[in-house]
C-alpha cells in the first residue's frame, strides 16, 4: 500500500513591525489553493518534549466580533475532537457547557 502525501502551506505577509497583513493557506489534499483568512490557530504536539507547540496569528482586519465567534467555534471544535480522540464524555459535556457559557457572555446569539 502506497502512502499518500499532502501538503499544508501557510503564507503570512507582515508589515515592517512583523504584524500579519495577509494570511493565505493551501491544502493539497483538500483542493484548497491560496485561500485568504484573517486568523489562525495552529497547535502541534512535540512527541519528543511532550508539549504543545502553537502559533496564533490574526490580521488587523480581524474584527473583535469575528474573533469572539472564531474563539467560540474553535472551542466547540476542540470539545468535539476531544470526544472523538478520548471518548471522555463527562468532561466533554463540561467543555460544551463552557462553550455555551462563553457564547452567552460574548452575546454571540446577537451577532447572527
Protein Blocks (a to p, Z undefined) as FASTA:
>chain_A
ZZddddddddddddfkopafbdcdddfklopghiacfbdcdddddfklopacddddddfk
lcfklmmmmmmmmmmmmmmmmmmmnopmklmmmmmmmmmmmmmmnommmmZZ
